[in-house]
Every structure is written in structure tokens, then in C-alpha cells.
Amino acid sequence: MNRQIERKKVKDVMTTGVITVSPETDIRTLKEMFERYDFNSFPVVKDGKVVGIVSKLDLLKAFTAGLNVSLGRMLKLYSKSASDIMHTAIISVGPEDDVSTAADYMVEYQIRSMPVIEKGKLKGMISREDIIRCLRIE
């Protein structure tokens, strides 16, 4: 059985017209947006630049410290906005990257979606679902 990822560019499979949030977006609004759009994450954009990413898991951490309670997790319970819970270390790809590169990052870092950035500007998002549509089994 031959398995492969189609030789496509990220720009050919990514979602454009991405819905973003600002660092000031409050927790209530984030919850409503996750319910409305059912995305796994939103890019956090300030002055046209991606400054972070906020996921459903980040939102959950604003409501519970989990089983392994730490000071950092306890502080998340006092979060008020996206900037309090977002990740600033962003794993991203460019529109000209191969889809296989995006797949490598998703597997390595166990992420469900990532921003597509070119020259500091958000161009789209690519998700596991986008990549799964590029898988071929012969």
C-alpha cells in the first residue's frame, strides 16, 4: 500500500478570510466565538500582525486549573482577555510551503491548526482537516 501527501502548496488548501480576535477580546466573547464558529483556535492580531494564538484548551484553562495544579495554572483562573491566555510562541507556515511541511509541524507539535503568515501578515489558516483531504492511499 502506497501512502503519500499530495504535492500541493499551503496556499492551495488553506482557509482564507480568517476570523481573528484582538488581545483585548474578553473571555465571554471568546467563549461565544468558539461556540459560534467551532474553530479550534483563533489568531490574535494587533496592528495587523499576529501576536498570538488562542485555543479552546486555553479557554478551558481559564475555568479550571486541572489535576496538576500549579501557580501558573491558578493565575489563568483570573484571566480576563485573550492576551492573558494566548500563546505567543506561534508555529506557522507560509503560503508557498508544501502541505507536507504543515503536516510535519502538526504531528511534531500536536497542533490542530496553524496560521499561514507571509511577511508578518496573516494570509490564512491550515487545519488537520485541510491536510487530511490531501492524503492519498493507493
Buried (B, 14 or more C-beta within 10 A) or exposed (E): EEEEBBEBBBBEBBBEEBEBBBBEBBBEBBBEBBEEEEBBBBBBBEEEEBBBBBBBEBBEBBEEBEEEEEEEBEEBEEBEBBBBBBBEEBBBBBBEBBBBBBBBBBEEEEBBBBBBBBEEEBBBBBBBEBBEEBEEEE
